[in-house]
Amino acid sequence: SKEKKRHMGDTKHFCSVNLKENFVLYPGLHEHAAKYQDKIYYFSTSEYRDKFLKNPEEYVAHNEPIQAPPLRVCLLGTHGAGKTTCARQIADKLGIFHIQFEEYLQELILPKTKEKVGRHFDEEPEEDDNKMTILSQELEDFSQTMTKAETEKSKQEVELTDEEEAIKANLVDNKALPSQVLDNIVPDWWMKEPFRSTGFILDGFPRTPDEAQYLSERGLCPDVVVYIKVEESDVLDRLFPPRLKKWKERQYKKMENKKKLKDLKAKIRV
């Protein structure tokens, strides 16, 4: 009964130091509590509690209530659950940013890769393409039909930085992103403008327990986490038609390449 009658501080059960310095609503703990002007304040760590006690006036409200940070939402769910569709609608309705995490990673390396990479974008290797490259080079020795510029371009290799390699490995092989890479991406959405004052819905992050632990260790708390649960049959109905269409396009391309290969061999014989 006494607990219910407690007079909480301006930030209620959230850490006032974390709110002031990081603009994040981080839940405080009972073991890190302090009393100031007959009000109870909770803090996320003992260090923040000591910091508050040294200069409490810096962290309490004076002439007007302390401003709360904008809404920050994490939207989770399996691939094909409809996260992006829902996130766009929510962002539009609430006037906050929509951040599609894997799409953001793609944009970071797209200037060098020139195309999206990963399990959802990989195409089956075409043996005919390799044969055509070899035969085209052979034909060039006779008729110079291919330009040197095209040949050199096909031989160029894109050099990625260590960070870009880590991002590519995550997209292609699902390897965990190092904390150093996440540090260059994730905190900006909490700490820097325009996200800091507007808020966001983060679509598809965190994806693993390690990434959730990373947010916790950095003190980057979302206000709401939503998990979309769907039936396997619904995901199948949603994903199968476009993948079937893509497969048909690849088969058509394969037939076209075979025809080109046949014509190329005829030219070489001539």
C-alpha positions as CSV (number, residue, x, y, z in Angstrom):
1,S,0.0,0.0,0.0
2,K,2.9,2.3,0.7
3,E,4.3,1.6,-2.7
4,K,1.2,2.9,-4.4
5,K,1.3,6.2,-2.5
6,R,4.9,6.9,-3.4
7,H,5.5,10.3,-5.0
8,M,7.5,9.6,-8.1
9,G,9.8,12.1,-9.8
10,D,9.1,14.0,-13.0
11,T,10.1,11.1,-15.2
12,K,8.1,8.5,-13.2
13,H,9.9,5.1,-13.4
14,F,12.2,6.1,-16.2
15,C,15.8,7.2,-15.7
16,S,16.0,11.0,-15.7
17,V,19.7,11.1,-16.4
18,N,19.3,8.9,-19.5
19,L,16.5,11.0,-20.7
20,K,18.4,14.2,-20.2
21,E,21.7,13.1,-21.8
22,N,20.6,10.5,-24.4
23,F,16.9,11.5,-24.9
24,V,15.9,7.9,-24.3
25,L,13.2,6.5,-22.0
26,Y,15.2,3.9,-20.1
27,P,13.3,2.1,-17.3
28,G,15.0,2.6,-13.9
29,L,15.6,-0.1,-11.3
30,H,14.4,-0.2,-7.6
31,E,18.0,-0.9,-6.5
32,H,19.2,2.3,-8.1
33,A,16.7,4.7,-6.5
34,A,17.2,8.1,-4.9
35,K,15.0,10.6,-3.0
36,Y,15.0,14.3,-3.8
37,Q,12.5,16.9,-2.5
38,D,10.3,14.1,-1.2
39,K,10.1,12.4,-4.6
40,I,11.5,9.0,-5.6
41,Y,13.6,8.8,-8.7
42,Y,14.7,5.5,-10.4
43,F,17.9,5.2,-12.4
44,S,19.2,2.7,-14.9
45,T,22.6,2.4,-13.3
46,S,24.3,3.3,-10.0
47,E,26.6,5.7,-11.9
48,Y,23.6,7.6,-13.2
49,R,22.1,7.8,-9.7
50,D,25.4,9.2,-8.3
51,K,25.5,11.7,-11.2
52,F,21.9,12.8,-10.3
53,L,22.7,13.3,-6.6
54,K,25.7,15.5,-7.5
55,N,23.5,18.0,-9.4
56,P,19.8,17.1,-9.2
57,E,18.6,20.4,-10.4
58,E,20.0,19.6,-13.9
59,Y,17.7,16.6,-14.2
60,V,14.4,17.8,-12.7
61,A,11.6,19.9,-14.2
62,H,11.5,23.6,-13.4
63,N,9.0,25.9,-15.1
64,E,7.5,23.3,-17.5
65,P,7.3,19.5,-17.7
66,I,10.3,17.6,-19.1
67,Q,9.9,16.9,-22.8
68,A,9.5,13.2,-23.6
69,P,11.2,11.7,-26.7
70,P,9.3,10.9,-29.8
71,L,7.9,7.4,-30.5
72,R,10.4,4.7,-31.4
73,V,9.0,1.4,-32.6
74,C,10.7,-1.9,-33.5
75,L,8.6,-4.0,-35.9
76,L,9.6,-7.7,-36.1
77,G,8.4,-10.8,-37.9
78,T,9.4,-13.5,-40.3
79,H,10.2,-12.8,-43.9
80,G,6.9,-12.3,-45.8
81,A,4.9,-11.4,-42.7
82,G,4.0,-8.0,-44.1
83,K,6.3,-5.9,-41.9
84,T,7.2,-3.3,-44.5
85,T,3.6,-2.8,-45.6
86,C,2.4,-2.3,-42.0
87,A,5.4,-0.1,-41.2
88,R,4.8,2.3,-44.1
89,Q,1.1,2.7,-43.0
90,I,2.1,3.3,-39.4
91,A,4.8,5.8,-40.3
92,D,2.5,7.7,-42.5
93,K,-0.3,7.8,-39.9
94,L,2.0,8.9,-37.0
95,G,4.3,11.2,-39.0
96,I,7.5,9.3,-38.1
97,F,10.3,7.9,-40.2
98,H,10.2,4.4,-41.7
99,I,13.5,2.6,-41.7
100,Q,13.7,-0.8,-43.4
101,F,16.9,-2.2,-41.9
102,E,18.0,-4.6,-44.6
103,E,17.1,-2.1,-47.3
104,Y,19.3,0.4,-45.5
105,L,22.2,-2.0,-45.5
106,Q,21.7,-2.6,-49.2
107,E,21.9,1.2,-49.9
108,L,25.2,1.4,-48.0
109,I,27.0,-1.0,-50.4
110,L,24.9,-0.4,-53.5
111,P,27.3,2.2,-55.0
112,K,30.0,-0.5,-55.2
113,T,28.0,-3.7,-55.8
114,K,25.8,-2.0,-58.4
115,E,23.0,-4.4,-57.6
116,K,21.3,-5.8,-54.5
117,V,22.9,-8.8,-52.9
118,G,21.5,-11.6,-50.7
119,R,19.4,-14.7,-50.6
120,H,16.3,-12.9,-52.0
121,F,18.2,-11.4,-54.9
122,D,20.6,-14.3,-55.9
123,E,20.0,-15.8,-59.3
124,E,20.9,-19.3,-60.5
125,P,24.3,-19.3,-62.1
126,E,24.1,-19.4,-65.9
127,E,26.6,-21.7,-67.5
128,D,25.7,-20.4,-70.9
129,D,26.8,-16.9,-69.8
130,N,30.3,-18.2,-69.0
131,K,30.5,-20.0,-72.3
132,M,29.3,-16.9,-74.2
133,T,32.0,-14.8,-72.5
134,I,34.7,-17.3,-73.6
135,L,33.4,-17.6,-77.1
136,S,32.9,-13.8,-77.4
137,Q,36.5,-13.4,-76.5
138,E,37.5,-16.0,-79.1
139,L,35.4,-14.2,-81.7
140,E,37.0,-10.9,-80.8
141,D,40.4,-12.4,-81.8
142,F,39.0,-12.9,-85.3
143,S,36.6,-10.0,-85.9
144,Q,37.1,-7.5,-83.1
145,T,33.4,-7.3,-82.4
146,M,33.8,-6.6,-78.7
147,T,35.3,-3.4,-77.7
148,K,38.3,-3.3,-75.3
149,A,36.3,-1.1,-72.9
150,E,33.6,-3.8,-72.4
151,T,36.3,-6.5,-71.9
152,E,38.1,-4.4,-69.3
153,K,34.9,-3.5,-67.5
154,S,34.0,-7.2,-67.2
155,K,37.3,-7.9,-65.5
156,Q,37.1,-5.1,-63.0
157,E,36.7,-6.2,-59.4
158,V,35.0,-4.1,-56.8
159,E,37.0,-3.5,-53.7
160,L,35.0,-3.2,-50.5
161,T,36.1,-1.8,-47.2
162,D,36.1,-4.1,-44.1
163,E,32.8,-2.6,-43.0
164,E,31.2,-3.1,-46.4
165,E,32.5,-6.7,-46.5
166,A,30.8,-7.3,-43.2
167,I,27.5,-5.9,-44.4
168,K,27.7,-8.0,-47.6
169,A,28.5,-11.1,-45.5
170,N,25.4,-10.4,-43.4
171,L,23.1,-9.9,-46.4
172,V,24.5,-12.9,-48.3
173,D,25.5,-15.5,-45.7
174,N,23.5,-14.1,-42.7
175,K,26.7,-13.6,-40.7
176,A,26.4,-11.5,-37.6
177,L,27.2,-7.8,-37.9
178,P,30.1,-6.7,-35.6
179,S,29.3,-4.2,-32.9
180,Q,31.7,-1.7,-34.6
181,V,29.6,-1.8,-37.8
182,L,26.3,-1.4,-35.8
183,D,27.9,1.5,-33.9
184,N,28.2,3.4,-37.2
185,I,24.5,2.8,-38.1
186,V,22.0,2.2,-35.3
187,P,22.8,4.9,-32.6
188,D,22.3,7.7,-35.1
189,W,18.5,6.9,-35.3
190,W,18.2,7.6,-31.5
191,M,20.8,10.3,-31.2
192,K,20.9,12.4,-34.3
193,E,18.5,14.6,-36.2
194,P,16.1,14.4,-37.9
195,F,15.3,11.0,-36.2
196,R,16.0,12.3,-32.7
197,S,13.1,14.8,-32.6
198,T,10.7,13.0,-35.1
199,G,10.8,9.3,-34.1
200,F,10.8,6.2,-36.3
201,I,9.5,2.7,-36.9
202,L,12.5,0.3,-37.4
203,D,11.4,-2.5,-39.7
204,G,13.3,-5.8,-39.2
205,F,15.7,-5.0,-36.4
206,P,16.7,-6.5,-34.0
207,R,16.8,-9.8,-35.9
208,T,18.7,-12.0,-33.4
209,P,19.2,-12.2,-29.6
210,D,22.7,-10.7,-30.1
211,E,21.3,-7.6,-31.8
212,A,18.7,-7.2,-29.1
213,Q,21.5,-7.5,-26.5
214,Y,23.4,-4.8,-28.5
215,L,20.5,-2.4,-28.1
216,S,20.3,-3.1,-24.4
217,E,24.0,-2.6,-23.8
218,R,24.0,0.7,-25.7
219,G,20.9,1.9,-23.9
220,L,18.9,2.2,-27.1
221,C,15.4,1.4,-25.8
222,P,12.4,1.3,-28.2
223,D,9.1,2.5,-26.7
224,V,7.2,-0.3,-28.4
225,V,8.1,-3.7,-29.9
226,V,5.6,-5.3,-32.2
227,Y,5.9,-8.9,-33.5
228,I,3.8,-9.9,-36.4
229,K,2.8,-13.5,-36.3
230,V,1.4,-15.1,-39.5
231,E,0.5,-18.6,-40.7
232,E,2.9,-20.4,-43.0
233,S,0.2,-20.7,-45.7
234,D,-0.3,-16.9,-45.7
235,V,3.5,-16.4,-46.2
236,L,3.5,-19.0,-49.0
237,D,0.6,-17.3,-50.8
238,R,2.4,-14.0,-50.5
239,L,5.9,-15.0,-51.6
240,F,5.3,-17.8,-54.1
241,P,3.7,-15.9,-57.0
242,P,6.5,-13.3,-57.4
243,R,9.2,-16.0,-57.1
244,L,7.5,-18.2,-59.7
245,K,7.4,-15.2,-62.0
246,K,11.1,-14.6,-61.4
247,W,11.9,-18.3,-62.1
248,K,9.9,-18.1,-65.4
249,E,11.9,-15.0,-66.4
250,R,15.2,-16.8,-65.7
251,Q,14.1,-19.8,-67.8
252,Y,13.2,-17.4,-70.7
253,K,16.6,-15.7,-70.4
254,K,18.2,-19.1,-70.4
255,M,16.5,-20.1,-73.7
256,E,17.5,-16.7,-75.2
257,N,21.1,-17.3,-74.1
258,K,21.1,-20.8,-75.7
259,K,20.0,-19.2,-79.0
260,K,22.7,-16.5,-78.8
261,L,25.3,-19.2,-78.0
262,K,24.3,-21.2,-81.0
263,D,24.5,-18.1,-83.3
264,L,27.9,-17.2,-81.7
265,K,29.3,-20.7,-82.4
266,A,28.1,-20.4,-86.1
267,K,29.9,-17.1,-86.4
268,I,33.1,-18.6,-85.1
269,R,32.9,-21.5,-87.6
270,V,32.4,-19.0,-90.4
